[in-house]
Amino acid sequence: VNPALAQLYGFASVEQMMTAVADIAQDVYVDLGMRARFRAAIERDGEVRNLEYEVRRRDGTCLWISENARVVRDRRGKVLYYEGIIQDITRRRGAETEAARLQQQLLQSQKMEAVGTLAGGIAHDFNNMLAAILGFTEMAVEDLPAASPVRANLQEALSAARRAKELVRQILAFSRQSQPERKPVEVGKIVHDALKLVRPALPTNVRLTEEIIAANDHAVADAVQLQQVLINLGTNAGYAMREQGGELRVTLENVVLIGPLPAGPYLKLCMRDNGRGIPP
């Protein structure tokens, strides 16, 4: 150990580090198995080059290092020690992680754009099919007696076709690329429509409760962006509860605030779940 290495690990001196680190694998390596793999590789090949792994500093924080090392043996081939150089590459690894995150974000954005393009392409044809289903089913219902059990079945088919038509409209609204447009909207309807998309994506052990009790639910907002926020929050809640199950409760109510925002009437939209939460 030299002074630069001791300082890198957060120790005041070489002696302090030599005293504090009793077990290299336990006290330094984040991945305990990496020490064994390092030893196996260096003793098999005689050296390691640009080996990257994560280590723990004295204060518990972690950093990434790159190591070049070789094994030193006696005349009989017995391993005496390893010697080498390590370099702090934490900043570089952080940049690579961020680049990977941005790349994933770009791919997701492109995927959503493709979904929007696909939805736009098939929506017209699909709506034509639904129009035929709705029209012929309505005519069939009119030709049946009111007490006919077939009439009730056809009413269910009509209801499903109307839901399908509404679902196409929601997919188009959610996936299309457009500039934000803020205008007066009914927030309760946006919440209700968004939860229609959230519900099928929730695990079967998660219960969705919707409580829209706002007497006046008008606000100036971008409907598509608000719907996207609701769907993202709902998806995250479902993911957090996928193992233990639970309830996603969505409420919308009128409140009057006197601070810290300007005093006056507001809409309070609340999404609560009893998932495992996010570590501090």
C-alpha positions as CSV (number, residue, x, y, z in Angstrom):
1,V,0.0,0.0,0.0
2,N,1.3,3.4,-0.9
3,P,0.0,6.8,0.4
4,A,-2.0,7.5,-2.7
5,L,-3.9,4.2,-2.3
6,A,-4.5,4.8,1.3
7,Q,-5.9,8.3,0.5
8,L,-8.1,6.9,-2.2
9,Y,-9.7,4.5,0.3
10,G,-10.2,7.3,2.8
11,F,-7.3,6.6,5.2
12,A,-4.9,9.1,6.7
13,S,-1.9,7.0,6.3
14,V,-0.5,3.7,5.0
15,E,-0.2,2.4,8.5
16,Q,-3.9,3.2,9.3
17,M,-5.1,1.3,6.3
18,M,-2.8,-1.7,6.9
19,T,-4.2,-1.9,10.5
20,A,-7.9,-1.4,9.5
21,V,-8.1,-3.8,6.6
22,A,-7.9,-7.2,8.2
23,D,-9.7,-9.1,5.3
24,I,-9.3,-7.7,1.8
25,A,-12.4,-9.5,0.4
26,Q,-14.7,-8.5,3.3
27,D,-13.4,-5.0,4.0
28,V,-12.7,-3.8,0.4
29,Y,-14.6,-5.7,-2.2
30,V,-18.3,-4.9,-2.8
31,D,-18.7,-8.2,-4.6
32,L,-17.2,-10.7,-2.3
33,G,-16.8,-13.2,-5.1
34,M,-14.7,-10.8,-7.2
35,R,-11.7,-11.3,-4.9
36,A,-11.7,-15.1,-5.6
37,R,-12.2,-14.5,-9.3
38,F,-9.3,-12.0,-9.3
39,R,-7.0,-14.5,-7.6
40,A,-8.0,-17.3,-9.9
41,A,-7.4,-15.2,-13.0
42,I,-4.0,-13.7,-11.9
43,E,-2.6,-17.0,-10.8
44,R,-3.8,-18.8,-13.9
45,D,-2.6,-16.1,-16.4
46,G,0.2,-14.5,-14.4
47,E,-1.5,-11.1,-14.8
48,V,-4.8,-9.2,-15.1
49,R,-5.3,-6.1,-17.3
50,N,-7.9,-3.4,-17.0
51,L,-10.0,-5.5,-14.5
52,E,-12.8,-3.3,-13.4
53,Y,-14.7,-3.8,-10.1
54,E,-16.3,-1.9,-7.2
55,V,-14.6,-1.3,-3.9
56,R,-15.7,0.2,-0.5
57,R,-14.0,3.1,1.1
58,R,-13.4,3.6,4.8
59,D,-16.6,5.7,5.2
60,G,-18.8,3.1,3.4
61,T,-19.0,4.9,0.1
62,C,-18.2,3.0,-3.0
63,L,-16.0,3.6,-6.0
64,W,-15.0,1.8,-9.2
65,I,-11.4,1.0,-10.0
66,S,-9.5,-0.4,-12.9
67,E,-6.6,-2.7,-12.0
68,N,-3.5,-3.9,-13.8
69,A,-1.5,-6.4,-11.8
70,R,0.9,-9.3,-12.1
71,V,1.8,-12.2,-9.9
72,V,5.3,-12.5,-8.4
73,R,6.6,-16.1,-7.7
74,D,9.8,-17.6,-6.2
75,R,12.1,-19.9,-8.1
76,R,10.0,-22.9,-7.4
77,G,6.8,-21.2,-8.8
78,K,5.2,-20.5,-5.4
79,V,3.2,-17.3,-5.3
80,L,4.8,-14.6,-3.1
81,Y,2.6,-11.6,-3.7
82,Y,0.8,-9.6,-6.3
83,E,1.9,-6.1,-7.5
84,G,0.1,-3.7,-9.6
85,I,-1.6,-0.3,-10.2
86,I,-5.2,0.7,-9.7
87,Q,-7.0,3.8,-11.1
88,D,-10.2,5.4,-9.9
89,I,-12.7,5.2,-12.8
90,T,-15.8,6.1,-10.8
91,R,-16.5,9.2,-12.9
92,R,-16.1,7.4,-16.1
93,R,-18.4,4.5,-15.0
94,G,-21.0,7.1,-13.9
95,A,-20.9,8.7,-17.3
96,E,-21.3,5.3,-19.0
97,T,-24.3,4.5,-16.7
98,E,-25.9,7.8,-17.5
99,A,-25.3,7.3,-21.2
100,A,-26.9,3.8,-21.0
101,R,-29.9,5.3,-19.2
102,L,-30.3,8.0,-21.8
103,Q,-30.0,5.4,-24.6
104,Q,-32.7,3.3,-22.9
105,Q,-34.9,6.4,-22.6
106,L,-34.4,7.2,-26.3
107,L,-35.3,3.6,-27.2
108,Q,-38.5,3.9,-25.1
109,S,-39.3,7.2,-26.7
110,Q,-38.8,5.6,-30.2
111,K,-41.0,2.7,-29.1
112,M,-43.8,5.0,-28.0
113,E,-43.5,6.9,-31.3
114,A,-43.7,3.6,-33.2
115,V,-46.8,2.6,-31.2
116,G,-48.3,6.0,-32.0
117,T,-47.6,5.5,-35.7
118,L,-49.0,2.0,-35.7
119,A,-52.1,3.1,-33.7
120,G,-52.7,5.9,-36.1
121,G,-52.3,3.6,-39.1
122,I,-54.8,0.9,-37.9
123,A,-57.2,3.2,-36.0
124,H,-59.2,4.1,-39.1
125,D,-59.6,0.6,-40.4
126,F,-60.3,-0.7,-36.9
127,N,-63.0,1.9,-36.3
128,N,-64.6,1.0,-39.6
129,M,-64.8,-2.6,-38.4
130,L,-66.2,-1.5,-35.0
131,A,-68.8,0.7,-36.8
132,A,-70.0,-2.4,-38.8
133,I,-70.2,-4.4,-35.6
134,L,-72.0,-1.7,-33.7
135,G,-74.4,-1.0,-36.6
136,F,-75.4,-4.5,-37.4
137,T,-75.7,-5.5,-33.7
138,E,-77.9,-2.5,-32.9
139,M,-80.2,-3.5,-35.8
140,A,-80.3,-7.1,-34.6
141,V,-81.3,-5.9,-31.1
142,E,-84.2,-3.9,-32.5
143,D,-85.5,-7.0,-34.3
144,L,-85.7,-9.1,-31.1
145,P,-88.4,-9.1,-28.4
146,A,-87.6,-7.2,-25.3
147,A,-87.6,-10.4,-23.2
148,S,-85.4,-12.4,-25.5
149,P,-82.2,-13.7,-23.8
150,V,-80.4,-13.2,-27.1
151,R,-81.1,-9.5,-26.8
152,A,-79.2,-9.3,-23.5
153,N,-76.2,-11.1,-25.0
154,L,-76.2,-8.7,-27.9
155,Q,-76.3,-5.8,-25.5
156,E,-73.2,-7.1,-23.9
157,A,-71.5,-7.3,-27.3
158,L,-72.5,-3.7,-28.0
159,S,-71.1,-2.6,-24.7
160,A,-67.8,-4.4,-25.4
161,A,-67.6,-2.8,-28.9
162,R,-68.1,0.7,-27.5
163,R,-65.4,0.0,-24.9
164,A,-63.1,-1.1,-27.7
165,K,-63.8,2.2,-29.6
166,E,-63.1,4.2,-26.5
167,L,-59.8,2.3,-25.9
168,V,-58.6,3.1,-29.5
169,R,-59.3,6.8,-28.8
170,Q,-57.4,6.7,-25.5
171,I,-54.4,4.9,-27.1
172,L,-54.2,7.5,-29.9
173,A,-54.4,10.3,-27.3
174,F,-51.7,8.8,-25.1
175,S,-49.2,7.9,-27.9
176,R,-49.5,10.7,-30.3
177,Q,-46.6,13.2,-30.5
178,S,-47.9,16.7,-30.0
179,Q,-47.0,20.0,-28.4
180,P,-48.3,20.5,-24.9
181,E,-51.8,22.2,-25.1
182,R,-53.2,23.6,-21.9
183,K,-56.9,24.3,-21.9
184,P,-59.9,23.9,-19.6
185,V,-60.5,20.2,-19.0
186,E,-62.5,17.9,-16.8
187,V,-59.9,16.3,-14.6
188,G,-62.3,13.7,-13.3
189,K,-62.8,12.3,-16.8
190,I,-59.1,12.3,-17.5
191,V,-58.5,10.4,-14.3
192,H,-61.3,7.9,-15.1
193,D,-59.9,7.3,-18.6
194,A,-56.3,6.9,-17.5
195,L,-57.3,4.3,-14.9
196,K,-59.0,2.3,-17.6
197,L,-55.6,1.9,-19.1
198,V,-53.9,1.3,-15.7
199,R,-56.3,-1.4,-14.5
200,P,-55.3,-4.2,-17.0
201,A,-51.6,-3.6,-16.3
202,L,-52.0,-4.1,-12.5
203,P,-51.1,-7.5,-11.0
204,T,-54.1,-9.6,-10.1
205,N,-53.4,-9.2,-6.4
206,V,-53.7,-5.4,-6.5
207,R,-57.1,-3.7,-6.0
208,L,-57.8,-0.4,-7.7
209,T,-60.1,2.0,-5.9
210,E,-61.3,5.2,-7.7
211,E,-63.0,7.9,-5.7
212,I,-63.8,11.1,-7.6
213,I,-65.7,13.3,-5.2
214,A,-64.8,16.8,-6.6
215,A,-68.0,18.8,-7.2
216,N,-66.1,21.1,-9.6
217,D,-63.3,19.2,-11.4
218,H,-62.3,21.8,-14.1
219,A,-58.7,22.9,-14.4
220,V,-56.4,24.3,-17.1
221,A,-54.1,21.5,-18.0
222,D,-52.7,19.4,-20.8
223,A,-54.9,16.3,-20.9
224,V,-52.4,14.0,-22.6
225,Q,-49.6,14.9,-20.2
226,L,-51.8,14.5,-17.1
227,Q,-53.0,11.1,-18.4
228,Q,-49.4,10.1,-18.9
229,V,-48.4,11.1,-15.4
230,L,-51.3,9.1,-14.0
231,I,-50.5,6.0,-16.0
232,N,-46.8,6.2,-15.0
233,L,-47.7,6.5,-11.3
234,G,-50.2,3.7,-11.6
235,T,-47.7,1.4,-13.3
236,N,-45.0,2.2,-10.7
237,A,-47.5,1.5,-7.9
238,G,-48.4,-1.9,-9.4
239,Y,-44.7,-2.8,-9.7
240,A,-44.1,-1.9,-6.1
241,M,-47.0,-4.2,-5.0
242,R,-46.4,-7.1,-7.4
243,E,-45.1,-9.4,-4.6
244,Q,-47.2,-8.6,-1.6
245,G,-50.3,-7.2,-3.3
246,G,-52.3,-4.3,-1.9
247,E,-54.5,-1.4,-3.0
248,L,-54.0,1.5,-5.3
249,R,-56.4,4.3,-4.2
250,V,-57.0,7.3,-6.4
251,T,-59.0,10.2,-5.1
252,L,-59.9,13.6,-6.6
253,E,-61.5,16.3,-4.3
254,N,-61.9,20.0,-4.0
255,V,-59.8,21.8,-1.4
256,V,-59.2,25.5,-0.4
257,L,-55.6,26.5,0.4
258,I,-54.3,29.5,2.2
259,G,-50.6,28.7,1.6
260,P,-47.9,28.1,0.6
261,L,-49.6,28.5,-2.9
262,P,-51.8,31.5,-3.6
263,A,-55.0,31.3,-1.6
264,G,-58.0,29.9,-3.4
265,P,-59.8,26.7,-4.6
266,Y,-57.7,23.8,-5.8
267,L,-58.2,20.2,-7.0
268,K,-56.4,17.7,-4.9
269,L,-55.4,14.5,-6.9
270,C,-54.0,11.8,-4.7
271,M,-52.6,8.4,-5.6
272,R,-51.8,6.1,-2.7
273,D,-50.4,2.6,-2.6
274,N,-49.1,0.3,0.1
275,G,-46.1,-1.0,-1.8
276,R,-42.7,-1.5,-0.3
277,G,-41.6,2.1,-1.0
278,I,-38.3,3.5,-2.1
279,P,-35.2,3.2,0.1
280,P,-34.0,6.6,1.5
